[in-house]
Amino acid sequence: MKINWFPGHMTKALRELKKEVKNVDAIIYVLDARAPLASLNPELDKLAENKPVLFVLNKIDLADTDKINKLISDEVIKKKYKNSYIIKLNATASGAIKIIASEIKELCKNKIERFENKGLNSFIRAMVVGVPNSGKSTLVNNLCGRVKALTGNKAGVTRGKQWLTVSNGFQILDTPGTLYPNLENQNVARKLAYIGSIRDEVLDKNELACDFISDIRKIYPNALSKRYNIDESGETYEVLEKIAFSRKFLLKGGEVDYDRASIALIDDFRKGKLGNITL
């Protein structure tokens, strides 16, 4: 299955982001901690080149913290930009505003100091960017203290930009989740599909489930056997059948309901029921 998804509203969104970036002091770059490197959008990287960047590894409660800590210690993400910092976060938890506001002020301390030296109050504006379903809107709502942005566990919920006030002297620009025009690296594309950054309706659910089985067995052997009490050996479609039998996903006559098993498998991963995983 060749995976590629770049609807028209993303083209418009990227154009608007390029216009707005000159009006912001910093970038809050939200990455999904279940697939952090796949969450790096080359188009967004270009936007952030000359701005302080706060990388937020979101959904850390669902991720493999050992892998994430190694990623941070090796500075794999941080060294992309000189003036950047990286934090781990669960956007649904309380306290996110304090962590992010503190780090943004630190990244923008030169501007703050310039204003203070002139006896003026500084005003910091930050743009929130990320791939679809990375948890940007949940993060925005937490920062604002109430629901300001639509949220949903699927790609493409946020469609337009909106400026929101976090606190005195701190505003954020919520933006739509964006991918890039050509997902040439299908390994990256699969990971984005697994975490829900690509709309499920454009994917073959059975192929996606079989691809996931193939990938997860390599990096987290026994994750499937622990969840479904099955033997993971065999072809990927055979493992999918075992999952279906384990969950009693059968059609009339005892035939395997592949669609239901496929949806359940991917859903279990997204909800953390297979364990804490970073792809």
N, C-alpha and C positions, 0 to 999 in steps of 0.2 A: 504494500500500500504506500503510495506516494503521498506524503502529508504536506499540504501547503494551504494556508488560510490568511488572506489579507483583504478583508472587505473594504468597501469604499470609505466608510467613516474613519478608518485608520489612516488613509491617505490624507484626509482633511485634518485629522488630529495632529499628524506629524507636521503639516504646514503651519498649523496654529502654534504648536510648541516651539517651532523655529522662530516665530515672530515674538513670542512671549519671553523666551529665554533671556533676552537682553534686559528685561524688566525685573529680573529676580537676582537675589544676592547669593542664593545657594540652591542646590538640588537635593531633594530627599529621594533616593533611588531605592525603591522597594524590590527586594529579591525574595523569591520563595525558597526557604531553607531546605525544602525537599529536593530542589533542583536548582541550586544557586547559579551555577555557571551557565546553564541553559537559559536562565532568566535574564542574562545580560543581552540586551538588544543593541546591536551595532548602531542603529539609528539614534538611540538614546545616548549611547556613548559619545557620539559626535556632539550632541547638544551640551553634554556636561564637561567637555574638554577644558574650558576656561573658567569653570565655576567651582567653588568648594562643594564637595559631594559627601553627603552622609548616606552610606550604604546601610540599609535596614534589612537584616536577614529575618524575615517575618515567618510566622508559623513554626517557630523554633520548637514548640511543644509537640510537633509531629515529626521532627527531623532527628537525625542521628547526630547527637551533640559531639561525639568523638570526631566524626568527619568534619563537622563545622568548625570545631576548635582548631583542628589541623589546618583547615583552609584559612582561618584567620591568622594563625601563627606563621604560616608560610607567606602571608600577605599576597596571596594569589589574586584577590580582588582589589585590595587597597592600593597596590602599587601601580594600578592603571592611572591614578591621578596623584599628584604631589600633595594637594591640599584636600585630604579626604580622611574619613574615619568610618569604622564599621561597627555596628552593634547587633546583638541578637535580641529578638523581640517576639512576643506574642501580642499582636495588635488588639486582641479581645480582652487582654488583662489590664487592670488598672495601673496607673503609674507611667503609661507610655508618654504622656505629655511632658512629664518632668525630664525624662531621659532625652527625648528628642529636642525639646526646647534648650536644654543645657548644652547639648552637642552642637546644635546649630549656632548658638551664641559663641561657642568656642571657635568654630570654623570661621565665623564672621567677626572675630574679635578686632581685626584691623579697622573695619568700618566703624564698629562701636566705639573704639578708642578715638578715632578721628572726630567723631561727633561729640564725644565727651570733652575732648580738648577744646572744642568750640563752644562748650556749654549747651549743647543741643542733645535732645533725646534721639536715639537712633531708631530706625524703623526697618525691620528685617522682613524680607519677602522670600519665600521658598517655594519651589515648584515640586510637586509630588509626581514621580513618574514610575513606570514599571510595566511589565507584561500583563495581559489580562489575568484576572483571578489570583493575583499575587497578594491581595488583601489591602490594596491601597485605600479603598473607600472605607473599610472598617477602621483602618488607621486614622483616616481623616476624621471620622465620627468620634473616635476616642480623643483625638487632639482637641476637637471643638467642644467636647463634653456633651454632645447631643447629636441626634441623627441629622446630618446635613447632606449626606451623599447616599445614593441607592447602593445597596449591597446585594450580593447573591453568589452562590457557590457555582458560578458558571462564567464563561468568558463573555465580554461585551455588554456588561450591565451599565457601566458609566459610558455615556456617549458624548458629553460636552464638557468643556472646561468651566470651572467656577472658582472665584476668589472667596476665601473664607477667613474670618478672623479667629485666631487661636487665643490670643491674649493681647494686652496692650503692647503695641510695638512689634507684633508678630503675626503675619498673614501667610496663608498657604494657598497655592493654586492647585486644586484637584484636577487631574486630567484623565482622559480615557486610557485604558490599558492598550498598549500598541505593540504589535509585532513588527516584522520587516518584510518587504515585498517578496523575497525569495528564500525560503527555508531550504537551502541546498544541503545542509548537514542533517540527514534524516535521523541520526542519533539524537541530536538536539531536538528535532521536531517531535520525536516520540516522547521524550521527557516532558516537553511542553504539553503534549496531548494527555499524558498520564496525570499531570497536576491540574488539568482543566483550563489551560491557557488557550486552547483551541476549541472552538465550539463543537460539542459532541455530535451534533446533527450532521456535520460534514465528514465524519469518520465512519469507517466500517468497524462496528463495535467488536465483532468476533476477531478480526485481524488484530485490532488494538489489544485485546485481551491476550491473544496468543503471543504477540510481541512482548507484552508485559511479563508474561510467564517466562519467556526466554531470557529477558534481561534480569528479572528479579532472582532467578535461580543462580545466576552467575555471581551476584554481589551479596545476596542475603539467602544462602541456602537454608532450607528448613523453615523459612517464613511462611510458606504456603502450607507445609505439613502441620505446623503448629496451629494455624488458624482453622484449617479445614479437616485436620486429622486424616490426611491422605499420604500416599506414597508419591513423591514428586517425580519419579522416573518416568521415562517415556517421551513420546512426541508432545509438543505443546498442546495440540488439540486433545490428546488423551488426558493430559493433566486437567484441561478445562472440563472434560467429561467427568473426571473424578470429583471436581469441585461441584459440578451440577448434581451428581448423585449424593454427595455429602450434604448439600443444602436442600435436597429433594426438589430440584428444579427440573421437573419432568412434564412432558406433554401427555396427552391421552395416548394410551398404548405403550407407555413407558419410554418413549423417545426423549432424548436429551433436549432441554430447552437452552440452546447455546446462547441465545440473546439475553435471557435473564441471568444466566451464569456470568456472562461477560460483563454486564452492567454491574452486577453485585461485586465482582472481583475488583474492578476499577474503583467503585464506590468505597469498598472496604479499605483500599489503599489510601484514598483521599481523606478518609475519616480517621486514619491512623490505627485501624483495626488489625493491620498486618505487623504492627510494631513501629518503632521510630526509624524512619528510612530517609536516607539522602542518596539520590541517584547520581 
